[in-house]
């Protein structure tokens, strides 16, 4: 999967508030993180720290 495809997919879910985009200081790196709304969409078994 190309970087352009991943970027487009992330920007598509940024608008509805599923992820938010931020930039690392002193770098040109872009970071996408799940918002609170986005975290509600992740099944429990995939969340960090869950057993199973």
N, CA, C and O of each residue as an XYZ file, in Angstrom:
208
protein
N       0.850     -1.159      0.000
C       0.000      0.000      0.000
C       0.907      1.236      0.000
O       1.862      1.321      0.772
N       0.596      2.171     -0.862
C       1.444      3.357     -0.978
C       1.176      4.364      0.143
O       0.121      4.351      0.778
N       2.147      5.221      0.363
C       2.008      6.281      1.355
C       0.836      7.192      1.002
O       0.100      7.631      1.886
N       0.663      7.473     -0.275
C      -0.436      8.342     -0.708
C      -1.796      7.718     -0.383
O      -2.720      8.425      0.021
N      -1.922      6.413     -0.555
C      -3.172      5.725     -0.248
C      -3.472      5.774      1.245
O      -4.609      6.020      1.646
N      -2.457      5.540      2.061
C      -2.635      5.580      3.517
C      -2.993      6.996      3.966
O      -3.886      7.180      4.793
N      -2.299      7.991      3.424
C      -2.578      9.380      3.783
C      -4.005      9.760      3.423
O      -4.684     10.415      4.214
N      -4.470      9.366      2.251
C      -5.836      9.676      1.841
C      -6.844      9.014      2.774
O      -7.831      9.638      3.165
N      -6.605      7.762      3.131
C      -7.519      7.052      4.032
C      -7.570      7.730      5.398
O      -8.646      7.875      5.979
N      -6.422      8.144      5.911
C      -6.391      8.831      7.209
C      -7.091     10.186      7.141
O      -7.804     10.557      8.074
N      -6.902     10.914      6.069
C      -7.568     12.213      5.924
C      -9.082     12.040      5.780
O      -9.853     12.888      6.228
N      -9.500     10.944      5.158
C     -10.933     10.669      5.028
C     -11.598     10.460      6.382
O     -12.756     10.835      6.563
N     -10.887      9.870      7.332
C     -11.476      9.641      8.663
C     -11.139     10.767      9.642
O     -11.643     10.787     10.765
N     -10.294     11.696      9.219
C      -9.998     12.862     10.051
C     -11.210     13.800     10.089
O     -11.549     14.336     11.145
N     -11.853     13.994      8.952
C     -13.001     14.893      8.862
C     -14.125     14.546      9.833
O     -14.621     15.432     10.529
N     -14.539     13.285      9.898
C     -15.608     12.920     10.835
C     -15.156     12.824     12.296
O     -15.964     12.523     13.174
N     -13.871     13.077     12.561
C     -13.403     13.100     13.947
C     -12.971     11.762     14.508
O     -12.960     11.578     15.726
N     -12.616     10.830     13.648
C     -12.166      9.513     14.111
C     -10.684      9.548     14.463
O     -10.252      8.896     15.413
N      -9.906     10.310     13.696
C      -8.490     10.519     13.999
C      -8.208     12.012     13.989
O      -8.957     12.798     13.410
N      -7.113     12.389     14.641
C      -6.651     13.772     14.569
C      -5.204     13.778     14.125
O      -4.429     12.885     14.468
N      -4.854     14.787     13.365
C      -3.506     14.910     12.818
C      -2.739     15.945     13.622
O      -3.266     17.007     13.951
N      -1.496     15.628     13.934
C      -0.626     16.596     14.595
C       0.781     16.438     14.032
O       1.072     15.488     13.305
N       1.631     17.370     14.374
C       2.999     17.374     13.856
C       3.977     17.337     15.010
O       3.771     18.004     16.024
N       5.037     16.564     14.863
C       6.073     16.507     15.888
C       6.911     17.772     15.808
O       7.310     18.197     14.724
N       7.175     18.372     16.968
C       8.038     19.566     16.970
C       9.426     19.216     16.421
O       9.918     18.103     16.604
N      10.024     20.158     15.765
C      11.376     19.998     15.216
C      11.478     18.863     14.208
O      12.550     18.283     14.035
N      10.378     18.542     13.545
C      10.393     17.469     12.568
C       9.319     17.742     11.523
O       8.404     18.534     11.749
N       9.440     17.095     10.410
C       8.399     17.226      9.390
C       7.433     16.038      9.451
O       6.615     15.854      8.550
N       7.529     15.240     10.508
C       6.686     14.060     10.635
C       5.265     14.416     11.042
O       5.042     15.255     11.916
N       4.313     13.766     10.394
C       2.904     13.911     10.731
C       2.490     12.686     11.521
O       2.861     11.562     11.184
N       1.719     12.911     12.573
C       1.263     11.818     13.431
C      -0.260     11.826     13.440
O      -0.880     12.872     13.633
N      -0.854     10.672     13.233
C      -2.300     10.528     13.338
C      -2.598      9.712     14.582
O      -1.979      8.676     14.823
N      -3.560     10.194     15.376
C      -3.961      9.481     16.588
C      -5.471      9.338     16.601
O      -6.193     10.200     16.099
N      -5.947      8.230     17.186
C      -7.378      8.065     17.354
C      -7.906      9.095     18.342
O      -7.272      9.375     19.359
N      -9.057      9.650     18.037
C      -9.732     10.531     18.985
C     -10.526      9.656     19.948
O     -10.558      8.434     19.801
N     -11.157     10.272     20.919
C     -12.014      9.523     21.845
C     -13.114      8.798     21.056
O     -13.422      7.641     21.340
N     -13.690      9.468     20.085
C     -14.712      8.835     19.241
C     -14.134      7.660     18.468
O     -14.779      6.620     18.337
N     -12.930      7.821     17.961
C     -12.277      6.745     17.220
C     -11.982      5.542     18.092
O     -12.091      4.403     17.639
N     -11.607      5.786     19.349
C     -11.305      4.677     20.263
C     -12.542      3.844     20.569
O     -12.431      2.651     20.850
N     -13.719      4.460     20.518
C     -14.939      3.688     20.785
C     -15.223      2.690     19.668
O     -16.015      1.766     19.852
N     -14.591      2.865     18.520
C     -14.797      1.967     17.387
C     -13.876      0.748     17.402
O     -14.085     -0.198     16.642
N     -12.865      0.767     18.257
C     -11.892     -0.327     18.315
C     -12.427     -1.417     19.240
O     -12.725     -1.148     20.403
N     -12.552     -2.656     18.729
C     -13.007     -3.754     19.595
C     -12.076     -3.952     20.786
O     -10.868     -3.749     20.674
N     -12.625     -4.338     21.897
C     -11.860     -4.525     23.150
C     -10.627     -5.397     22.944
O      -9.570     -5.101     23.501
N     -10.736     -6.451     22.168
C      -9.601     -7.381     22.029
C      -8.396     -6.768     21.338
O      -7.301     -7.327     21.406
N      -8.570     -5.631     20.676
C      -7.463     -4.973     19.994
C      -6.883     -3.809     20.782
O      -5.876     -3.232     20.369
N      -7.488     -3.451     21.900
C      -6.999     -2.333     22.693
C      -5.756     -2.719     23.462
O      -5.633     -3.858     23.913
N      -4.834     -1.788     23.619
C      -3.580     -2.037     24.326
C      -3.858     -2.450     25.758
O      -4.683     -1.849     26.448
N      -3.158     -3.483     26.192
C      -3.264     -3.922     27.577
C      -4.387     -4.895     27.848
O      -4.530     -5.368     28.976
N      -5.195     -5.210     26.839
C      -6.273     -6.157     27.103
C      -5.763     -7.575     26.910
O      -4.950     -7.843     26.025
N      -6.240     -8.457     27.731
C      -5.863     -9.865     27.640
C      -6.731    -10.531     26.580
O      -7.914    -10.221     26.443
N      -6.135    -11.437     25.844
C      -6.962    -12.185     24.922
C      -6.437    -12.168     23.581
O      -7.029    -12.762     22.679
